Amino acid sequence: MKASAFVYPWDINGDPEAPARIAALGVDQVTLAAAYHSTRAVTPRHPRHRIVTAEHAAVLYPADDRWAGRRLRPYPAGDWAPGDAYGEAAAALADAGLEVHTWVVLAHNSRLGAEHPDTSVVNAYGDRYPWAPCIAQPATRAYLVELAAEAAVRPGARGTELESLGWYGLAHLHAHDKTAGVGLGDAGQYLMSLCFCPDCRAGYAAQGLDPDELADAVRSALQPVWQGAPSDGGWAGVEKLLGETGATATRAWRDETARALQEAAVTAVRAAAPDGFQVLLHADPVSYHCGANAGVDPAHILSVADGVVVPCTGGAGLLTPFAEQGRDGAVLAANFTVVAGMGGRPGTLADDAARARALGATELRLYHAGLASDGDLAAVRAALNGS
């Protein structure tokens, strides 16, 4: 199977050995960050640094003049990715014989929420989530669609992978996260991720719900959970907490909103891209889930994009709903963490890849070549090269 490794520009720039080292893993492609959220990352082999601190979400290339005069616009990177960091890294990787695809993070931007708090998801208690732009707001949606088109279609890129193209919510692992004290479960996470900004309130009203009554219902449903009562899992748990009518109506609004954003973003990317440009989404087949792997309807998203990148580190079962669609030519990329210190299992990659293939995977994604230790990379080389 075709395999691609995720990398950051700072893994490559300033390390002349990095492109050949990645090519030697046996991958055909790299998925190189072009727009990324804030992070602190280790660079175990770089000759100039060991820790890179990306202080805020940024584009890793010079943004063009399409943003002139716009209130919402991407932020340039600081000294962690100066100038056209993406372009420099992409050229070096291409020279090593690797196909380069962009990696674009969209609805995950704490600085946007800090500087423009009205753009953020607001929960039923009135708390804002600055890391989570509300995708129902027209201005925010327009910003995300334009960012997708610009960041995805960088010079020389053969395709893109769009991350967090959907709802973000409570589960985020925000800086120094301290939210695990109460076990919210799948259902509680959903209720705590429902947005009550003016646009979402209008959306609930269009579904026949009174938004004030809905917010009251959410708070009442969560009260036993805050007191330690377990929350049932899955959608049945949401219906138990919120009632079938309320649960169905909120999901209808959120699914409709996410689908519209996904369609608009993919359309914009294709309009800006050359022929044959591949568009994939990082995706979860449960549409009410929030996060980097956006919750999607498998049939819908495979009618819109060229395929999906599916998290498989904990098991490859999430591939099945996509494979069951039977769409010829769709890319189903199984994404495995290969950094042992981050819960990955590089030593079992060959077996894990075989299981994923049996469940319908057509490609592999390896997270993350820049973060992995030498030992992790040796295990990846062995798995991909059959030794």
C-alpha positions as CSV (number, residue, x, y, z in Angstrom):
1,M,0.0,0.0,0.0
2,K,1.1,3.6,-0.6
3,A,2.3,5.1,2.6
4,S,2.7,8.8,3.6
5,A,4.5,10.2,6.7
6,F,3.4,13.4,8.4
7,V,6.0,16.0,8.9
8,Y,6.4,19.7,9.9
9,P,8.5,22.2,8.0
10,W,10.7,22.6,11.0
11,D,11.6,18.9,10.8
12,I,13.1,19.5,7.4
13,N,14.4,23.0,7.2
14,G,18.0,23.3,8.5
15,D,18.5,19.5,8.5
16,P,20.0,18.5,5.1
17,E,19.7,14.8,6.0
18,A,16.0,14.8,6.8
19,P,14.5,14.3,3.3
20,A,16.7,11.3,2.5
21,R,16.0,9.8,6.0
22,I,12.3,10.1,5.4
23,A,12.5,8.6,1.9
24,A,14.5,5.7,3.3
25,L,11.5,4.7,5.5
26,G,9.9,3.3,2.4
27,V,7.2,5.9,2.1
28,D,6.0,7.3,-1.2
29,Q,4.6,10.6,0.0
30,V,4.9,13.1,2.8
31,T,1.9,15.1,4.2
32,L,3.6,18.4,5.1
33,A,1.9,20.9,7.4
34,A,0.9,24.1,5.6
35,A,-1.5,25.5,8.2
36,Y,-1.2,24.3,11.7
37,H,-2.4,24.9,15.3
38,S,-0.2,25.9,18.2
39,T,2.0,23.1,19.5
40,R,5.2,22.2,21.3
41,A,7.1,19.6,19.3
42,V,10.3,17.6,19.8
43,T,12.8,17.3,17.0
44,P,15.1,14.4,18.0
45,R,17.6,14.6,15.2
46,H,17.7,18.2,14.1
47,P,21.2,19.7,14.2
48,R,20.0,23.1,15.4
49,H,17.2,22.5,18.0
50,R,15.4,19.9,20.0
51,I,12.1,21.6,20.9
52,V,10.0,23.8,18.6
53,T,7.3,26.0,20.2
54,A,4.6,27.1,17.7
55,E,3.0,29.8,19.8
56,H,-0.3,30.0,17.9
57,A,-2.2,28.7,14.9
58,A,-0.5,30.0,11.7
59,V,0.0,29.5,8.0
60,L,3.5,28.3,7.3
61,Y,3.9,30.2,4.1
62,P,3.4,33.9,3.1
63,A,-0.4,34.5,2.8
64,D,-1.4,36.3,-0.3
65,D,-3.4,39.5,-0.8
66,R,-6.8,37.8,-0.9
67,W,-7.0,38.6,2.9
68,A,-6.6,42.4,2.5
69,G,-9.2,44.2,4.5
70,R,-10.8,41.1,5.9
71,R,-11.5,40.9,9.7
72,L,-10.8,37.2,9.9
73,R,-7.5,36.3,8.3
74,P,-4.7,33.7,8.9
75,Y,-1.8,34.5,11.2
76,P,1.7,34.4,10.0
77,A,4.1,32.0,11.8
78,G,6.8,33.4,14.1
79,D,10.4,32.3,14.2
80,W,9.4,28.6,14.4
81,A,8.5,28.7,10.7
82,P,9.8,31.9,9.1
83,G,9.3,33.0,5.5
84,D,8.0,30.3,3.2
85,A,8.9,27.5,5.6
86,Y,6.4,25.2,3.9
87,G,7.8,25.9,0.4
88,E,11.4,25.4,1.5
89,A,10.6,22.0,3.1
90,A,8.4,20.9,0.2
91,A,11.2,21.6,-2.4
92,A,13.7,19.6,-0.3
93,L,11.3,16.7,0.0
94,A,10.5,16.7,-3.7
95,D,14.2,16.6,-4.5
96,A,14.4,13.4,-2.5
97,G,11.8,11.8,-4.7
98,L,8.9,12.2,-2.4
99,E,5.4,13.2,-3.5
100,V,4.3,16.2,-1.4
101,H,0.7,16.7,-0.1
102,T,-0.4,19.6,2.1
103,W,-1.7,19.1,5.7
104,V,-4.2,21.8,6.5
105,V,-5.7,22.3,10.0
106,L,-8.9,24.4,9.8
107,A,-11.5,24.7,12.7
108,H,-8.9,24.6,15.5
109,N,-7.4,28.0,16.3
110,S,-7.0,29.4,19.8
111,R,-5.6,32.7,18.7
112,L,-8.6,33.4,16.5
113,G,-10.9,32.7,19.5
114,A,-8.8,34.9,21.8
115,E,-8.8,37.9,19.4
116,H,-12.3,37.4,18.1
117,P,-14.2,35.7,20.9
118,D,-17.5,36.1,19.0
119,T,-16.3,33.4,16.6
120,S,-16.1,30.7,19.2
121,V,-18.4,27.9,20.2
122,V,-20.4,28.8,23.3
123,N,-21.7,26.0,25.5
124,A,-25.0,25.9,27.4
125,Y,-23.5,27.5,30.4
126,G,-22.2,30.5,28.4
127,D,-18.5,29.4,28.4
128,R,-16.6,30.1,25.2
129,Y,-14.2,27.6,23.7
130,P,-11.6,29.9,22.0
131,W,-9.9,26.8,20.4
132,A,-13.1,26.0,18.6
133,P,-14.4,28.3,15.9
134,C,-18.2,27.9,15.4
135,I,-18.6,26.6,11.8
136,A,-22.3,27.8,11.7
137,Q,-21.3,31.5,11.6
138,P,-21.2,32.8,8.0
139,A,-18.0,34.9,8.5
140,T,-16.1,32.1,10.2
141,R,-17.3,29.6,7.6
142,A,-16.1,31.9,4.8
143,Y,-12.7,32.3,6.4
144,L,-12.3,28.5,6.8
145,V,-13.3,27.9,3.1
146,E,-10.8,30.5,1.9
147,L,-8.1,29.2,4.1
148,A,-8.7,25.7,2.9
149,A,-8.2,26.8,-0.7
150,E,-5.1,28.9,-0.1
151,A,-3.3,26.5,2.3
152,A,-4.2,23.3,0.4
153,V,-3.0,24.4,-3.1
154,R,0.6,25.2,-2.5
155,P,3.1,25.2,-5.5
156,G,4.1,21.6,-6.4
157,A,1.6,19.9,-4.1
158,R,-0.2,16.9,-5.5
159,G,-3.0,16.8,-3.0
160,T,-4.2,17.8,0.4
161,E,-5.4,16.4,3.7
162,L,-7.9,18.7,5.5
163,E,-8.0,18.2,9.3
164,S,-10.7,19.5,11.6
165,L,-13.1,20.3,8.8
166,G,-16.2,20.1,11.0
167,W,-17.3,20.8,14.5
168,Y,-14.8,21.2,17.3
169,G,-16.0,21.0,20.9
170,L,-14.9,20.4,24.5
171,A,-12.5,17.5,23.9
172,H,-9.5,19.3,22.6
173,L,-6.5,18.7,25.0
174,H,-6.2,22.5,25.5
175,A,-3.0,23.8,27.0
176,H,-2.4,22.2,30.5
177,D,-5.7,20.5,30.2
178,K,-7.5,19.9,33.4
179,T,-10.9,18.6,32.3
180,A,-10.7,14.9,33.0
181,G,-11.9,15.1,36.6
182,V,-15.5,14.2,35.6
183,G,-16.2,11.3,33.3
184,L,-18.4,13.0,30.7
185,G,-18.5,10.0,28.4
186,D,-19.5,10.2,24.8
187,A,-22.9,11.6,25.5
188,G,-21.7,14.2,28.0
189,Q,-19.1,15.4,25.5
190,Y,-21.7,15.9,22.9
191,L,-23.9,18.0,25.2
192,M,-20.9,20.1,26.3
193,S,-20.0,20.6,22.7
194,L,-23.4,22.0,21.6
195,C,-23.0,25.6,20.6
196,F,-25.4,28.4,21.6
197,C,-24.0,31.3,19.7
198,P,-26.7,33.4,17.9
199,D,-26.3,31.5,14.7
200,C,-26.7,28.1,16.3
201,R,-29.6,29.3,18.4
202,A,-31.3,30.3,15.2
203,G,-30.4,26.9,13.7
204,Y,-32.0,25.1,16.6
205,A,-35.1,27.3,16.2
206,A,-35.3,26.3,12.6
207,Q,-35.4,22.7,13.7
208,G,-38.4,23.4,16.0
209,L,-36.5,23.8,19.2
210,D,-36.7,26.7,21.7
211,P,-32.9,27.5,22.2
212,D,-33.4,28.7,25.8
213,E,-35.4,25.6,26.7
214,L,-32.7,23.5,24.9
215,A,-29.9,25.1,27.0
216,D,-31.9,24.5,30.2
217,A,-32.4,20.9,29.1
218,V,-28.6,20.5,28.5
219,R,-27.8,21.9,31.9
220,S,-30.4,19.8,33.7
221,A,-29.3,16.6,31.9
222,L,-25.6,17.2,32.8
223,Q,-26.3,17.9,36.5
224,P,-26.2,14.2,37.6
225,V,-23.0,13.8,35.5
226,W,-21.3,16.6,37.3
227,Q,-22.2,14.8,40.5
228,G,-20.5,11.6,39.4
229,A,-23.3,9.6,37.8
230,P,-22.1,7.6,34.8
231,S,-23.1,8.8,31.3
232,D,-24.3,6.1,28.9
233,G,-22.3,5.8,25.7
234,G,-23.1,6.4,22.1
235,W,-26.1,8.1,20.6
236,A,-28.5,6.2,22.9
237,G,-26.8,8.0,25.8
238,V,-27.4,11.4,24.1
239,E,-31.0,10.6,23.6
240,K,-31.3,9.5,27.2
241,L,-29.9,12.7,28.5
242,L,-31.5,15.1,26.1
243,G,-34.6,13.2,24.9
244,E,-35.1,11.8,21.5
245,T,-36.7,14.9,20.0
246,G,-34.0,17.3,21.2
247,A,-31.2,15.0,20.4
248,T,-32.4,14.4,16.8
249,A,-33.0,18.1,16.1
250,T,-29.6,19.2,17.4
251,R,-27.9,16.5,15.4
252,A,-29.8,17.5,12.2
253,W,-28.7,21.1,12.6
254,R,-25.1,20.2,13.2
255,D,-24.9,17.5,10.5
256,E,-26.4,19.9,8.0
257,T,-23.9,22.6,9.0
258,A,-20.9,20.4,8.8
259,R,-21.9,18.9,5.4
260,A,-22.3,22.4,4.0
261,L,-18.9,23.5,5.2
262,Q,-17.2,20.3,3.9
263,E,-18.9,20.7,0.5
264,A,-17.9,24.4,0.2
265,A,-14.3,23.8,1.3
266,V,-13.7,20.9,-1.1
267,T,-15.3,22.8,-3.9
268,A,-13.0,25.8,-3.2
269,V,-9.9,23.6,-3.1
270,R,-10.8,21.9,-6.4
271,A,-11.4,25.3,-8.1
272,A,-8.0,26.5,-7.1
273,A,-6.1,23.2,-7.8
274,P,-4.7,21.7,-11.0
275,D,-6.3,18.6,-12.6
276,G,-5.7,15.4,-10.7
277,F,-5.3,17.2,-7.3
278,Q,-6.4,14.8,-4.5
279,V,-8.6,16.0,-1.7
280,L,-8.9,13.9,1.5
281,L,-10.5,14.6,4.9
282,H,-9.4,13.4,8.3
283,A,-12.7,11.8,9.3
284,D,-14.6,9.9,11.9
285,P,-17.6,7.9,10.6
286,V,-19.8,9.0,13.6
287,S,-21.2,12.3,12.4
288,Y,-21.9,13.8,15.9
289,H,-18.3,13.4,17.0
290,C,-16.1,16.5,17.3
291,G,-12.4,17.1,16.8
292,A,-9.5,16.8,14.5
293,N,-11.1,13.8,12.7
294,A,-14.3,15.5,11.8
295,G,-17.5,13.6,12.3
296,V,-19.0,12.8,8.9
297,D,-21.6,10.8,7.2
298,P,-19.5,8.2,5.2
299,A,-21.8,8.1,2.2
300,H,-21.9,11.9,2.0
301,I,-18.2,12.6,2.4
302,L,-17.2,10.0,-0.1
303,S,-19.5,11.7,-2.7
304,V,-17.7,15.0,-2.0
305,A,-14.0,14.2,-1.4
306,D,-11.6,11.7,-3.0
307,G,-11.3,9.8,0.3
308,V,-10.6,10.0,4.0
309,V,-7.9,9.6,6.5
310,V,-9.2,7.5,9.4
311,P,-7.6,7.1,12.9
312,C,-6.6,3.5,13.4
313,T,-4.1,3.5,16.2
314,G,-6.6,1.9,18.6
315,G,-7.9,-0.5,16.0
316,A,-8.9,-0.3,12.4
317,G,-12.7,-0.7,12.9
318,L,-13.5,2.9,11.9
319,L,-12.6,2.0,8.4
320,T,-15.6,-0.4,8.0
321,P,-18.4,2.3,7.6
322,F,-16.4,3.9,4.8
323,A,-15.4,0.6,3.1
324,E,-19.1,-0.5,3.2
325,Q,-19.9,2.4,0.8
326,G,-18.1,0.5,-1.9
327,R,-17.1,3.6,-3.8
328,D,-14.6,2.7,-6.5
329,G,-11.4,4.7,-6.4
330,A,-12.0,6.2,-3.0
331,V,-8.9,6.5,-0.9
332,L,-9.3,5.0,2.6
333,A,-6.1,5.8,4.4
334,A,-5.5,4.1,7.7
335,N,-3.7,6.5,10.1
336,F,-1.4,4.8,12.6
337,T,0.6,6.6,15.3
338,V,4.2,5.3,15.0
339,V,5.6,7.2,18.0
340,A,5.8,4.8,20.9
341,G,5.9,7.6,23.4
342,M,2.6,8.9,22.1
343,G,0.8,5.5,22.3
344,G,1.9,4.2,18.9
345,R,3.0,0.7,18.2
346,P,5.6,0.9,15.4
347,G,6.8,-2.6,16.1
348,T,3.4,-4.0,15.0
349,L,3.0,-1.8,12.0
350,A,3.2,-4.6,9.5
351,D,0.5,-6.6,11.2
352,D,-1.7,-3.5,11.8
353,A,-1.4,-2.5,8.2
354,A,-2.4,-6.0,7.0
355,R,-5.5,-5.9,9.2
356,A,-6.4,-2.4,7.9
357,R,-6.0,-3.6,4.3
358,A,-8.4,-6.5,5.1
359,L,-10.9,-4.0,6.3
360,G,-10.7,-1.9,3.2
361,A,-7.7,0.4,3.6
362,T,-6.0,1.4,0.4
363,E,-3.2,3.5,1.9
364,L,-1.3,4.2,5.1
365,R,-0.6,7.3,7.0
366,L,2.2,7.4,9.6
367,Y,2.0,9.9,12.4
368,H,4.7,11.3,12.7
369,A,8.1,11.0,11.1
370,G,9.5,14.1,12.7
371,L,8.4,13.2,16.3
372,A,9.5,9.6,16.2
373,S,12.7,8.3,17.9
374,D,15.4,6.5,15.9
375,G,14.1,3.2,17.2
376,D,10.6,4.0,16.1
377,L,11.8,4.9,12.6
378,A,13.8,1.7,12.4
379,A,10.7,-0.3,13.2
380,V,8.8,1.6,10.4
381,R,11.6,1.0,7.9
382,A,11.5,-2.7,8.7
383,A,7.7,-2.9,8.4
384,L,7.5,-1.0,5.1
385,N,10.5,-2.7,3.5
386,G,9.5,-6.2,4.6
387,S,12.6,-6.8,6.7
